[in-house]
């Protein structure tokens, strides 16, 4: 069960050694400790918090996650999405064709990517989504962007839409890139501070200095550089944890 169930339950930095900076989150009610989970959202997803030499990003869990488990993107994706109509450049409204119904703001704070289009100069560009209208099945769905689209949108182009990377984070179901490490035990739908940088307690049975990332079990394995063990116990138990220096998002 989450520690916080109301926005008025937030506490004031009881984790100690917080480095307040201009690029960090600040909320009126005092905020949420890195040691607390919450059923209510108390900061913007992806907000950054520094505690001593460790860095955290505000996230929401997709399922139950244990302390020390690595997490990856578990959000929804609309891959190879058709453009509803050609549009001029310098507009911040983008319309896609909805093959299935889309709940309002499912993709708010997510990203719109131009992935293919022989005559579209937007290919390779990415735009952040501010809000998203209700999308009816076999209808159109309007996305409002923070920034104007740079080039003319071509009907023949292909775009993809992704939810915010920090919504519905989950332990691995495939060998994907890690977003960070969960510092506490969580239940489904909890909001929490995901550690992305610095010393962390991680489930990893690797030699010191060997690159790690999450595996199908949710634990760290020898695959890609999400971080590096600082030191490993001589006889680490299966599923045991060790001190890892994370290098995901500073």
N, C-alpha and C positions, 0 to 999 in steps of 0.2 A: 504493500500500500504506500502511496506517495506521502511524503512528510508534509507537504503543503497542499491544502484543498481550497484555499481562498487567497485572493491577491493580498489580503490584509495579514496573512500569516508569514510573509517574507521577513527575513532577519537581516541584520546589518553586518555583513562580512565577518562571520564568526570563524572563517577558515584561516584568518590571519595572513599577514604579509601581502596584502593586496596592493598592487601598483596601479593607482588610478591614472588613466591617460585619456587624452581627448578622443581616441578612437575606440574607447571601450563603452560598454552599455552602462547606463545610469537610470534607475527607475525610482519613482517617487516613494514607493512603499518600503524601500530599503533593500529589496532584491532577494536573491536566492543564493544560498551558499553552494559551493561545489559538492558539499556533502549531503545536500537535500534534493529530493525529487519533488515535482509538483504536478497536480492534475490540471492546473490553470497556467496559461502562458504568461510569463512575467517579463519577457524580453523578446526582441526580434530574433527570429531564427538566424543563426550564423553570427550573432553578436559576439564580440571578442572580450575575453576577460583574462587578465594576467594575475597570477598568484605566485609571488616570488619568482622563481625561474621556470614556472610552468604556464602554459597558455591553454585556454579552453574556448570552445564555441558552443553557443546555446543550441540545443537540438531537441527533437521529439522522438521517442522510441516507437518502433513499429510493433515490437513484441517484448516479452520478458527478456532482460539482458542481465547477466551477472557481472559483478565487479571484476575488472581485469580483462574483459572480453573486448576484442577489436570489433569495430563496427564499419559497415560499408553502406553505400547508397541503397535505399530500399523503396524509393519513391516511384511514382508512376511516370511513364514515358510515352509520348505519342511519336513513334518513329516513322520516318518517310511520310510525313503529312502533306496532303495536297493543298495548294493555295486556292482559296475560293475565287479570287479574281485578281487580275493585274492591278497594281496600284502605283501611284506616283511616289517619288522619294520625299523625304522630309515630312513624314507623317508618323504619329505614334500609335495608330490603330492598325492592327493586323488581323485579318479574317481568315480562318481556316475552315475546312469542311469537317464536320463532326460525324464520324461513322457510327458512333454510339453516344448516348447522352453523357454530358460532362457536367458535374455539379459545379455551381458557381464558385469561383476562386480556388478551384482545385490546383491550378497552376500559378496562383498569385505568389510573387516573390521567387518564381522559378525562372527558367531561361528559354529563349527562342533562338534556334540555330539555323542558319541557312547551310544545308549540307550538300546540295547539288543543283546545277542549273548552268547550262552551257553559255547562256547569254546574261546571266545575273551576276552583277558585280558584288552582290551581298554574300556570295559563297565564301564560307570560312569566317563569317562574322557572327557575333553573338549579342543578343539584346535581352535585358532583364525585364520580366513581366511585372507590372504594377498591380493589375487586376485582370480578372477574366469573367466574362458574362456567362450566364447559363447556356450550355450547348445542348440543343435537342438532337435526338437521333436522326441521322440523314439530313441534318440542317447545317447552319453555319454557326460559328462561335467566334466572338470578337475578343481579342486580347488587347489590353491597353498597356503600352510600354512606358518605361521611365524616359527613354531617349527616342528621338526620331530615327527612323530607318534611313540609312545613309543613301542607298541607291534605289532605283526604280525596281519594284517587285514584279517579277515575271510569272505568268500563269504556268509556265513549264517548269518552274523551280520546285525543289523539294526541301521542306523544312522539318525540323524536329522540335518537340516541346518537352521540357523536363521540369519536374517539380523541384523545389528548393532542395539542394543537397543535404540539408540538415533536418528535413522532415521525414519521418518514418525510417530513421536509421535502424539497422538491424544487424545481427550477427550474420556471418557469411552463409549463403546458400550456394555460392560458387566462388571461385578463386578471384575475387575482384579486389580493386585497390581499397585500402583502408582509409576511412575518414578520420579515425581517432580511436581512443580507448575509453570505455565506460569506467568511471571511477567508483561507482556505487551499484548496488543491486536495484533493478528497475522492474516495474510491471508495464503492461501494454499501455501505450499512450502517455507515458510520463514525460514531462519536460525536465531537462537536466543539462548540466555542463559537461560536454564531451571534451576530454583532453586531447589536444592535437600536437603539443610540442613540449619537450623537456622530460625530466625523469618521471617515469610512470611504472606502476606495478602491473605487469602484463603476463598473461599465460604464454610462456615461450620457453621451449627447451632447446635453445640454440647456443652455439659458442659465442663468447664475447666478441663483439665487432662484426657479427654476421648479420646481413640484412634480413628483415622479417616483414611479414604481412599476414593478414588473416586467411584462414583456410575454411573448408566446409564445416569444421567443428566449431568455428568461431575463435579458435586460438591462433596464436601467431606461429608461422612456420617459415622455413627457409625458401623464400620466393622472391620478394621484391622489397625495396627499401621504404618501409613505413617507419623504421627506426632501427636502433642497434642495441643489443644487450650490453649493459655496462659491466656486469659481472654475473656469473651463473653459479649456483650452488653445485658442489661436487656431486651430489646425488639428488638431482631434481626429480621429484615424483611426477608421474604421468599426470598432465593437466595442472602441474604446479606453476607458480608465478615467479618472475624474476624482475630485477630492475632494468628497465629499457629506456633509452633516450629516444623519444619520439621525434620524428622529423617530417611531419605531415603538413601542418599549417602553422607558421610562426606567429 
